[in-house]
């Protein structure tokens, strides 16, 4: 923890849980604090399938990036990227196509600080501290403009993010503003928590609320609205383990 504190930005309240650091803990990462771990364990106790869902989402992210690289995409914007633990976008994309360029965006200063720490020396990545609710600032950020060419196709990734954004912030509009400037041949990859098929998430939501974290799970119909104006690739909008699995062992990592 002494080494960890060396790169934690000054003024960070380590007693306040963060959704990015809770996610990092569930994935087995080391860049989280006691407050994050305490809430994460309470959530697992309340919703035992939650950790498995996190790993399924991580596996979806890997498969989505692999698909995008195979489709010829070499530019990625990962919004709400969190702490870049093992198997993050740059590792997957650059393993398959070393010329891939990735811009990571997160509002959490600890996630941003750690991203910059581990990506130092990787000149095909950039890290921006920005809020998804300010999509124009993301797209106009000098770090993004210096690294990416928006006259060529780009993949925008918003994976496990929008259930932390309230309806009042108009998340569907945010997606539209994020993707509107992109040229044809670009892609949107998105995953989202839902209550569909889940009857035991009330305590999970309450734990998020107590931790001061917004939580807005949405129905399938509501999630479909994020893709308005986009053509869905097969198999369309499905549960994350069912999106192009390669084998039964492929579902959760």
C-alpha positions in Angstrom: 0.0 0.0 0.0 3.0 2.3 0.6 4.0 1.9 -3.1 0.4 2.4 -4.2 0.2 5.7 -2.3 3.1 7.1 -4.3 0.9 7.6 -7.4 -2.5 8.4 -5.7 -3.3 12.0 -6.6 -3.1 14.4 -3.8 -6.4 15.2 -2.2 -8.1 11.9 -3.1 -10.6 10.7 -0.4 -9.6 7.0 -0.1 -12.6 6.5 2.3 -15.1 7.2 -0.5 -15.8 4.1 -2.7 -15.4 4.4 -6.4 -17.2 2.2 -9.0 -14.0 1.9 -11.0 -12.0 0.7 -8.0 -14.8 -1.7 -6.9 -14.7 -3.2 -10.4 -10.9 -3.4 -10.2 -11.2 -5.4 -7.0 -13.7 -7.8 -8.5 -11.3 -8.4 -11.3 -8.5 -9.3 -8.9 -6.7 -5.9 -9.3 -4.6 -4.3 -6.6 -5.6 -0.6 -7.2 -8.4 -0.2 -4.8 -8.8 0.9 -1.2 -10.3 -0.6 1.9 -13.5 1.4 1.4 -13.8 -0.1 -2.1 -13.1 -3.6 -0.9 -15.6 -3.4 1.9 -18.5 -2.3 -0.4 -17.4 -4.9 -3.0 -17.7 -7.7 -0.5 -21.0 -6.5 0.8 -22.3 -6.5 -2.8 -21.1 -10.0 -3.4 -22.9 -11.1 -0.3 -26.1 -9.4 -1.4 -25.8 -10.5 -5.1 -23.6 -13.6 -5.4 -23.8 -13.6 -9.2 -22.4 -10.1 -9.4 -18.8 -11.1 -9.6 -19.5 -13.7 -12.3 -21.3 -11.0 -14.3 -18.3 -8.7 -14.0 -16.0 -11.4 -15.4 -18.6 -12.1 -18.2 -18.5 -8.4 -19.0 -14.7 -8.5 -19.1 -14.8 -11.4 -21.5 -17.2 -9.5 -23.7 -14.8 -6.6 -23.8 -12.0 -8.9 -25.0 -14.1 -10.5 -27.7 -15.5 -7.1 -28.8 -12.0 -5.7 -29.3 -10.9 -8.9 -31.1 -13.9 -8.5 -33.4 -13.1 -4.9 -34.0 -9.5 -5.5 -34.9 -10.5 -8.3 -37.3 -12.9 -5.7 -38.9 -10.0 -3.5 -39.6 -10.4 -1.0 -36.7 -7.1 0.4 -35.4 -8.4 3.3 -33.3 -10.3 3.0 -30.0 -11.8 5.4 -27.5 -12.6 3.6 -24.3 -14.9 5.8 -22.2 -15.3 4.9 -18.6 -12.2 2.7 -18.9 -11.5 2.3 -15.2 -8.3 0.9 -13.9 -6.5 -0.9 -16.8 -6.0 -4.3 -15.2 -4.9 -7.4 -17.1 -6.7 -7.9 -20.5 -7.6 -4.3 -21.1 -8.2 -2.8 -24.5 -4.7 -1.8 -25.4 -3.3 -5.3 -24.5 -5.9 -7.1 -26.6 -5.8 -4.7 -29.6 -2.0 -4.2 -29.7 -1.3 -7.9 -29.3 -3.3 -8.5 -32.5 -2.4 -5.3 -34.3 0.6 -3.5 -32.9 -0.3 -0.3 -34.7 -3.6 0.0 -32.8 -4.1 3.3 -30.9 -6.2 3.6 -27.8 -7.5 6.6 -25.9 -8.7 5.9 -22.4 -11.2 8.2 -20.7 -12.3 8.1 -17.1 -13.6 10.6 -14.5 -12.0 8.8 -11.6 -8.6 10.5 -10.8 -7.2 7.4 -9.3 -8.0 5.3 -12.4 -6.5 8.0 -14.6 -3.4 8.3 -12.5 -2.8 4.6 -12.5 -3.5 4.4 -16.2 -0.9 7.0 -16.9 1.5 5.2 -14.6 1.3 1.8 -16.3 1.0 3.2 -19.9 4.0 5.4 -19.6 6.2 4.6 -22.6 3.4 3.3 -24.8 3.2 6.0 -27.4 0.1 4.5 -29.0 -2.1 5.2 -25.9 -3.3 8.3 -24.2 -5.3 8.9 -21.0 -7.9 11.7 -20.5 -9.6 12.6 -17.3 -13.1 13.6 -18.4 -16.7 12.9 -17.7 -18.8 10.9 -20.3 -21.5 13.6 -19.8 -19.2 16.0 -21.6 -18.7 14.1 -24.9 -17.6 17.2 -26.9 -14.8 17.8 -24.5 -13.7 14.1 -24.9 -13.7 14.3 -28.7 -11.9 17.7 -28.7 -9.3 16.8 -26.1 -5.8 17.5 -27.4 -4.6 14.0 -26.3 -7.3 12.4 -28.5 -6.7 14.7 -31.4 -3.0 14.1 -31.3 -3.3 10.3 -31.3 -6.4 9.6 -33.4 -7.5 10.5 -36.9 -11.2 11.1 -36.8 -11.4 11.1 -40.6 -10.8 7.3 -40.3 -13.0 4.7 -38.6 -13.0 4.7 -34.8 -14.5 2.3 -32.3 -16.1 3.9 -29.2 -16.3 1.5 -26.2 -18.7 2.3 -23.4 -18.6 -1.0 -21.5 -20.4 -1.3 -18.1 -20.7 2.5 -17.8 -24.1 3.9 -18.4 -25.8 2.2 -15.5 -23.8 4.8 -13.4 -25.5 7.6 -15.4 -29.0 8.8 -14.4 -31.9 9.3 -16.8 -31.7 13.0 -16.0 -28.3 13.2 -17.8 -29.9 11.8 -21.0 -27.4 8.9 -21.6 -28.9 8.1 -25.1 -28.2 11.7 -26.1 -24.7 11.3 -24.8 -24.1 8.3 -27.0 -25.4 10.1 -30.0 -23.1 13.1 -29.4 -20.1 10.7 -28.9 -20.7 8.9 -32.1 -22.2 11.6 -34.4 -18.8 13.0 -35.6 -17.5 9.5 -36.5 -17.3 8.5 -40.2 -19.1 5.4 -41.6 -17.3 2.3 -40.8 -16.9 3.3 -37.2 -18.3 1.1 -34.4 -20.0 1.4 -31.0 -19.5 -1.4 -28.4 -21.7 -1.1 -25.3 -22.8 -3.2 -22.3 -25.2 -2.3 -19.6 -26.6 -3.7 -16.4 -30.3 -4.7 -16.5 -33.0 -5.9 -14.0 -34.5 -8.1 -16.8 -34.5 -11.6 -15.4 -33.1 -10.4 -12.0 -35.3 -10.3 -9.0 -32.7 -9.9 -6.3 -30.9 -6.6 -7.1 -32.7 -4.3 -4.7 -30.0 -4.7 -2.0 -27.3 -4.2 -4.5 -28.8 -0.9 -5.6 -29.1 0.2 -2.0 -25.5 -0.6 -1.3 -24.5 1.6 -4.3 -26.8 4.3 -3.0 -25.2 4.3 0.5 -21.8 4.4 -1.1 -22.8 7.6 -3.0 -22.7 5.9 -6.4 -25.5 6.4 -9.0 -27.1 3.2 -10.2 -29.6 3.1 -13.0 -30.1 -0.4 -14.5 -32.3 -0.4 -17.6 -34.5 -2.8 -19.5 -33.6 -4.4 -22.9 -35.8 -1.8 -24.6 -34.1 1.0 -22.9 -30.6 -0.3 -23.8 -31.7 -0.8 -27.5 -32.3 2.9 -27.6 -28.5 3.5 -27.3 -28.1 1.9 -30.7 -30.6 4.1 -32.6 -29.2 5.0 -36.0 -26.6 2.1 -35.8 -26.7 -1.2 -37.6 -26.3 -4.1 -35.1 -23.8 -6.8 -36.0 -24.9 -10.4 -35.3 -26.1 -11.6 -32.9 -27.4 -8.2 -31.9 -28.3 -7.2 -28.4 -27.9 -10.3 -26.2 -26.6 -11.2 -22.7 -22.8 -10.6 -22.6 -21.9 -14.4 -22.5 -23.9 -15.0 -25.7 -22.1 -12.3 -27.8 -19.9 -14.3 -30.1 -18.5 -16.8 -27.5 -15.7 -19.0 -28.9 -16.3 -21.8 -26.5 -17.9 -22.5 -23.2 -14.6 -21.7 -21.5 -14.6 -18.3 -23.3 -17.7 -16.9 -21.4 -16.1 -15.5 -18.3 -12.6 -14.3 -19.4 
